Amino acid sequence: MEALRIIVADDHPLFRGGLRAVLDSTEGLEVVAEAVNGTEAAALTSELQPDVVVMDLQMPGLNGIEATREIVAESPHVAVLVLTMFEDEDSVFSAMRAGARGYVLKGSSQEEIVRAIQAVGSGEAIFGPAIAGRLLEFFAAPAPGAYPFPELTEREREVLELIAQGRSNLEIAQRFVLSPKTVRNHVSNIFTKLQVADRAHAIVRARDAGLGRSG
């Protein structure tokens, strides 16, 4: 049986080198290239057509989510395994929507990471124990139909509640201890999902649905 050919995409050279050493010493796995950002990962995947791309999420330039989307669109047979420090709902579901076949945290053991690579390389979908637990909690939660905008993530719902109260992006950032850029991204996602053009229309829709009354 031929070895699984792997590209490792991560902007931290020590982590990248350590992971490569582990994978290259594992029978049946072969690292064919390393990428330091999403753009390089997508280009190398297009050129080398590996079996698996191990993808970090936060990298300079093109991030891991966008790189995953590009790779899956051009080479759907290539399995992307996200290997990251981020375990928040937004990151997990964004990666899944982009086409990632697996999601594992960097704190996982070497054995878990190797097993995840082998799994996605054989066509399975896999999530590390911590992520699997979060997914189970999400799907075991009360039916989203109880909330007027089930397409929003939990954080987006919280942001929309504050928007409906007339709070500014700066106030929202301070409330949740987020960067202004992160809040802008949440607000943009909300506008897209609610199909509204601006903040005023979002407030109207939110208040019509009963939000913003506790402000």
Secondary structure per residue as TSV (DSSP state, phi and psi in degrees):
chain	resnum	aa	ss	phi	psi
A	1	M	-	360.0	132.4
A	2	E	-	-72.0	151.2
A	3	A	-	-70.0	148.1
A	4	L	E	-71.2	127.7
A	5	R	E	-92.3	128.7
A	6	I	E	-127.3	140.3
A	7	I	E	-111.3	131.9
A	8	V	E	-104.6	120.5
A	9	A	E	-114.3	109.6
A	10	D	-	-161.8	138.8
A	11	D	S	-87.7	-1.1
A	12	H	-	-98.9	109.7
A	13	P	H	-60.6	-36.1
A	14	L	H	-66.9	-44.6
A	15	F	H	-66.1	-43.3
A	16	R	H	-61.0	-44.7
A	17	G	H	-66.8	-39.7
A	18	G	H	-65.3	-41.1
A	19	L	H	-66.3	-40.7
A	20	R	H	-60.8	-42.2
A	21	A	H	-61.1	-41.4
A	22	V	H	-64.3	-46.9
A	23	L	H	-68.3	-43.1
A	24	D	H	-66.4	-22.1
A	25	S	T	-90.8	0.7
A	26	T	S	-99.8	124.7
A	27	E	T	-59.7	134.0
A	28	G	T	91.2	0.2
A	29	L	E	-125.0	141.9
A	30	E	E	-144.8	120.2
A	31	V	E	-83.1	118.2
A	32	V	E	-97.4	-15.7
A	33	A	E	-167.8	160.5
A	34	E	E	-123.2	144.1
A	35	A	E	-125.6	143.7
A	36	V	S	-101.7	-6.0
A	37	N	S	-156.9	174.7
A	38	G	H	-65.5	-37.7
A	39	T	H	-62.0	-44.8
A	40	E	H	-67.0	-37.7
A	41	A	H	-62.0	-44.5
A	42	A	H	-65.4	-41.3
A	43	A	H	-66.7	-43.7
A	44	L	H	-66.8	-35.9
A	45	T	H	-64.9	-43.3
A	46	S	H	-60.9	-37.8
A	47	E	H	-78.9	-43.9
A	48	L	H	-98.1	-19.2
A	49	Q	-	48.6	63.7
A	50	P	-	-73.9	176.4
A	51	D	S	-84.3	-36.7
A	52	V	E	-138.2	140.0
A	53	V	E	-115.0	121.7
A	54	V	E	-91.9	114.2
A	55	M	E	-117.4	121.1
A	56	D	-	-76.2	157.0
A	57	L	S	-91.5	-47.0
A	58	Q	-	-95.3	102.1
A	59	M	-	-136.3	156.0
A	60	P	S	-65.9	152.3
A	61	G	S	73.0	-127.8
A	62	L	S	-70.3	121.2
A	63	N	-	-79.0	175.3
A	64	G	H	-65.1	-33.6
A	65	I	H	-65.0	-50.1
A	66	E	H	-65.4	-39.0
A	67	A	H	-64.0	-40.8
A	68	T	H	-60.7	-44.1
A	69	R	H	-60.5	-43.2
A	70	E	H	-64.1	-45.6
A	71	I	H	-63.1	-47.2
A	72	V	H	-65.9	-35.6
A	73	A	H	-67.0	-40.0
A	74	E	H	-87.1	-36.4
A	75	S	-	-133.4	73.8
A	76	P	T	-62.3	-17.4
A	77	H	T	-79.3	-12.4
A	78	V	S	-85.1	127.2
A	79	A	E	-88.0	129.7
A	80	V	E	-104.5	124.5
A	81	L	E	-110.6	116.4
A	82	V	E	-78.2	129.6
A	83	L	E	-128.5	105.8
A	84	T	E	-147.5	171.4
A	85	M	S	-90.3	-14.3
A	86	F	-	-86.6	125.4
A	87	E	-	-121.3	15.0
A	88	D	S	-72.7	157.1
A	89	E	H	-57.2	-44.0
A	90	D	H	-58.9	-44.6
A	91	S	H	-65.7	-44.4
A	92	V	H	-61.0	-50.6
A	93	F	H	-73.0	-30.5
A	94	S	H	-64.4	-40.9
A	95	A	H	-65.5	-40.5
A	96	M	H	-64.9	-43.6
A	97	R	H	-64.7	-31.4
A	98	A	H	-73.7	-15.8
A	99	G	T	113.7	6.7
A	100	A	-	-63.5	141.4
A	101	R	S	-95.3	-8.4
A	102	G	E	-157.8	160.5
A	103	Y	E	-148.0	114.8
A	104	V	E	-132.1	144.6
A	105	L	E	-87.1	149.5
A	106	K	T	-65.7	-18.8
A	107	G	T	-79.7	-1.0
A	108	S	S	-67.8	158.5
A	109	S	-	-71.8	161.4
A	110	Q	H	-57.8	-39.2
A	111	E	H	-63.0	-41.4
A	112	E	H	-65.6	-40.8
A	113	I	H	-66.2	-45.1
A	114	V	H	-61.6	-44.0
A	115	R	H	-62.5	-38.0
A	116	A	H	-66.1	-41.1
A	117	I	H	-63.6	-44.7
A	118	Q	H	-62.9	-37.7
A	119	A	H	-66.7	-51.0
A	120	V	H	-67.4	-30.9
A	121	G	H	-66.7	-22.5
A	122	S	T	-99.8	10.7
A	123	G	T	97.4	2.4
A	124	E	-	-86.9	163.9
A	125	A	-	-107.0	138.2
A	126	I	E	-144.9	145.0
A	127	F	E	-134.3	137.9
A	128	G	-	-60.9	162.0
A	129	P	H	-53.4	-43.5
A	130	A	H	-65.1	-41.6
A	131	I	H	-70.3	-41.9
A	132	A	H	-59.1	-38.9
A	133	G	H	-63.1	-41.6
A	134	R	H	-66.2	-39.4
A	135	L	H	-64.1	-41.7
A	136	L	H	-62.7	-40.8
A	137	E	H	-62.4	-42.1
A	138	F	H	-62.0	-48.5
A	139	F	H	-77.5	-16.3
A	140	A	H	-89.5	-7.3
A	141	A	S	-67.7	162.9
A	142	P	S	-53.7	147.4
A	143	A	-	-52.3	130.3
A	144	P	G	-63.0	-14.4
A	145	G	G	-61.6	-19.1
A	146	A	G	-69.7	-18.2
A	147	Y	S	-105.1	139.3
A	148	P	S	-65.2	-20.4
A	149	F	-	-127.2	73.7
A	150	P	T	-65.3	-16.1
A	151	E	T	-74.2	-13.2
A	152	L	S	-85.8	148.5
A	153	T	-	-75.2	169.3
A	154	E	H	-58.3	-44.7
A	155	R	H	-65.1	-41.2
A	156	E	H	-63.1	-35.9
A	157	R	H	-63.9	-41.3
A	158	E	H	-64.2	-41.8
A	159	V	H	-65.1	-42.6
A	160	L	H	-62.5	-37.7
A	161	E	H	-58.3	-42.8
A	162	L	H	-72.6	-35.5
A	163	I	H	-59.9	-43.0
A	164	A	H	-64.6	-25.2
A	165	Q	T	-82.7	-2.0
A	166	G	T	86.0	15.0
A	167	R	-	-74.3	145.9
A	168	S	-	-81.8	166.7
A	169	N	H	-59.1	-38.2
A	170	L	H	-64.5	-42.4
A	171	E	H	-64.2	-39.0
A	172	I	H	-65.4	-42.3
A	173	A	H	-60.6	-42.2
A	174	Q	H	-68.4	-37.8
A	175	R	H	-62.6	-44.1
A	176	F	H	-100.2	3.3
A	177	V	T	55.0	54.0
A	178	L	-	-118.0	161.2
A	179	S	-	-76.4	151.8
A	180	P	H	-55.7	-36.0
A	181	K	H	-64.6	-42.0
A	182	T	H	-62.2	-41.8
A	183	V	H	-63.5	-43.0
A	184	R	H	-59.1	-39.9
A	185	N	H	-63.7	-43.4
A	186	H	H	-61.0	-45.0
A	187	V	H	-63.1	-41.8
A	188	S	H	-61.9	-42.4
A	189	N	H	-62.8	-39.9
A	190	I	H	-62.9	-46.5
A	191	F	H	-58.8	-42.6
A	192	T	H	-64.9	-46.8
A	193	K	H	-69.3	-34.8
A	194	L	H	-85.7	-6.9
A	195	Q	T	57.5	49.0
A	196	V	-	-117.1	155.5
A	197	A	S	-88.5	-26.9
A	198	D	S	-156.5	-178.9
A	199	R	H	-63.5	-40.3
A	200	A	H	-59.5	-44.0
A	201	H	H	-67.5	-36.1
A	202	A	H	-64.0	-40.7
A	203	I	H	-64.0	-42.7
A	204	V	H	-59.9	-48.1
A	205	R	H	-63.5	-42.7
A	206	A	H	-65.3	-43.7
A	207	R	H	-70.2	-34.4
A	208	D	H	-61.7	-29.2
A	209	A	T	-89.7	2.5
A	210	G	T	96.7	7.5
A	211	L	T	-86.8	161.6
A	212	G	T	83.4	4.9
A	213	R	T	-81.3	-14.1
A	214	S	T	-93.0	0.8
A	215	G	-	-74.7	360.0
